[in-house]
Amino acid sequence: MRAAYEEVEVIHGIDATFEEGVVTAVLGANGAGKSTLLALAAGIMRPSEGEVRFAGQKVRVGSTSSLARRGLCLIPEGRGVFPNLTVEEHVSLWSGRRRAERRDLMNAVAERFPVLGSRRRQLAGSLSGGERQMLALSRSLRPGVRALVCDELSMGLAPKIVEELYGYLAGLARSGVTVIVVEQFADMVLSIATRASVLVGGRIRLAGTPGEVRAGLHDAYLGGGPEAPVSVT
């Protein structure tokens, strides 16, 4: 798969498969192509060559609502919450239309993230950064989620909060959800990942187990070592 912005190609021949029930860490510096890869996966951007498939079907640009109904959950960089809506109003956005569905999802959110349960009528803009990230992640508690994709989950958060949130992702994977975490910083995400890859200049430079990636991370970022464009599984 390849992708470009006008005449500038930014993803160069990536062929990746992400497995059910596995946390895959996608590492890379700013400009490596990580967010572009997520835009392709979420149907926000069209590949210039190749295709993206989710749940056996081709992902098409503009199909974000269809992808969400099929179980894809995207947590974008910046968390994607609305400062002027309450916690409860956010939960109602990604629950079903029925009152019982909204109630059940709010109960699930309050059980998993008790601080949100105690602040359900509080505006998101007045929450801490960690609480806003919890609110963003509460999307993944709706029934039917099959894959969760997180872009820079740890950005601006204290290590203790990041550890808690990564623990939540690990639990999702154990329940069978495919989890893809895009990060600049390797240490903490590699502690919960099953597979990992390093993106450099729009190519997968290194892929393997967290231990293998940790050992080769320095050389991969410097551009050394063999290119690994074929598979991330």
Secondary structure, 3 states (H helix, E strand, C coil): CEEEECCEEEECCCCCCCCCCCEEEEECCCCCCHHHHHHHHCCCCCCCECCCEECCEECCCCCHHHHHHHCEEEECCCCCCCCCCEHHHHHHHCCCCCHHHHHHHHHHHHHHCHHHHCCCCCEHHHCCHHHHHHHHHHHHHCCCCCEEEEECCCCCCCHHHHHHHHHHHHHHHHCCCEEEEEECCCHHHHCCCCEEEEEECCEEEEEECHHHHHHHHHHHHCCCCCCCCCCCC
